[in-house]
Amino acid sequence: MSMQVRKRKKRKKKFKEITFKLTAKQGKSLSNYCKARKTTPVKLIKKSIKRYLEKYDVEVPDQYFISAKQLELFNEEPAQFDRHP
């Protein structure tokens, strides 16, 4: 009496692609650091921004939003900021 076990279908992961430019000096510096640490630039960047990638996926705390008073420091017109764009 053997029961068959069904395999669950794996959910396909969705990815977002982000691109940015580095100067030649920044690229060389990143490359040299990665060689010394035996890692890749992508792994290094992901590890560096990991807390931003995982911590704020649902909601950003109010303390991180810019207030109108902070904009007045630069003598600019306070813009209408929506909390959730």
N, C-alpha and C positions, 0 to 999 in steps of 0.2 A: 504494500500500500504506500506508494510514493506519491507525494503531492508535488505538482509542478509549481515552481516559483516563477512568477512573472517579473521580468526586469522592468524597472521604471524607466520611462522615456526621459532622457536628460533634457533639461531646459536650455535652450540656446542663449548664450550670453550676448548682451548688446554692448557694443563699444562705441565710444565717441573719440574722434580723432582731433587732436589739437596740434597746431604747428606754430612755431615761433622761430625767429632768427637770432643767431649769435654772431658776434664779430669774429673775425679770424682768430684773434688773440683769445677770446672766450672759448672758442671751439677747441683750440690747441690746449688750453688749460684744462678743459673738461676731459679731453682725450688722455692727457698725461695723468690726471688724477685717477681716472678709471683704470688705466694700465697699472698704476701703482697699487690700487686696491683690488685688482683682478675682478672688476665688475663691468657692467655695460652702462652707457650713459642713460638709457631708459630706466634701468633699475635704480640708478643713483637719483635721478630726478623723482621717480615715483616714491622712493623712500623719503626723500626730502620733503615732499608735500603730502605725505601719507595722512597726517592728522587733518588736513583740509579736505582730503578725498573721502574720509570715512566719518568724520565727526559731524559735519553739517549737511548730511544728505536729506534730512527731513526739514529742519528749520534752523535758521541762524538766530542766536540770542539777540535781544534788543540792544545790548551793550555794544554790538559791533556795527550798528547802523549809524550813519552820519546824521548829526542833528543840524538844524538850520543855524544854530549859534556858531558851530564850527566853521561854517561857510562864511560868516561875517568877518572872520579873521583876515580873509583875503580880499575884502571889500568887493565881493561879488554878490549879485542878486541871489537870494535864497531860492533854489529850485524846488519844485514840488516833487518830493520823493515818495514814491509808493513803497510800502514795506515789501510787497510781493509783486514784482514786475509782471 
